[in-house]
Amino acid sequence: MPITQSAKKAVRGSLRKKAFNDQRKRAMKEIIKKIEKIAKTDKTEAKKMLSTAFQAIDKSAQKGVIKKNNAARKKSRLSKLVK
């Protein structure tokens, strides 16, 4: 457990950041899973949803939740899946 006042404040900040990061990551994973599920049956609907998935992935990479190459890999695999 943190002892100094600044360490306690840092813990509060990191918990707040973790909550935002977890929320962004969860949203990204949900849209990816949704597209993967829809792509099995309806490719055109999956293509329509692709832009929202790319947006979520790019936002996660921009905010540092995932790395840049990880985002590129996810986008590449999704676009390959819906073709």
N, C-alpha and C positions, 0 to 999 in steps of 0.2 A: 504494500500500500504506500502511496505517496505521503511524504512527511511535510515537505515545504509547501508553502502557499502556491508557488509557481507550478510545482509538480501537480498539485490538485487541479489547478486551472487547466493545465495541459491535458489532463485526463478527461476533464469535461469537454474540452474542445475536440479531442480525438474521438470521443463517443458520439458527439454531434456529427462529425465528419463521417464516421462509420455508418451512422444511420442513413445519411444521404447517399453514400456509396452503395450500401446494401439495397436501397430503394431503386437506384438507377440500374444496378446489376440485375435485380429481380425483374424489372420491367423489360430489360433487354432479353433476358432468358425466356420470359413468357412469350414475347412476340416471335422469337426464333422457334420455339416449340410449336406455336400456333401455325406458323408457316410450314414447318416440316410436316405437321399433321395434315394440313389442307393440301399440300403439294402431292400427296399420295392419291387424292381424288380429283382435285380441280386445279390444274396448273394456271389457268388464267386468273383465278381469284388470288392465288399465291403471288403471282406477278404484281397484282395491284397492291398487295400488302408489303411488297418488297421495299418500297421507298420508306415506309414507316420504320421497318426493321433497320434499314441503313441509317436512318436518322438517329435511332436509339443507340446503335453501335457506335456511330461517329461521336455522339455526345458523350458516351462512356469513355471513349478513347481520349477525347478532348479534356475531360475532367480528371483523367488519370486513374480511372477505375480499372481499365484494362490497357494494355500497351498497344502501340500503333500497329505493329505487325499482327498482333492477335486480332485486332479489329479487321484488318485487311483480309486475314485468313477466314474469319467468320463470314464476311461479305462475299468473298469468292466462293465459299462452299454453298452459301445460300443461293447465289445466282446460278451456280452450276446445278443445284437441285431443282430449281423451277424451270430450267430450260427443257 
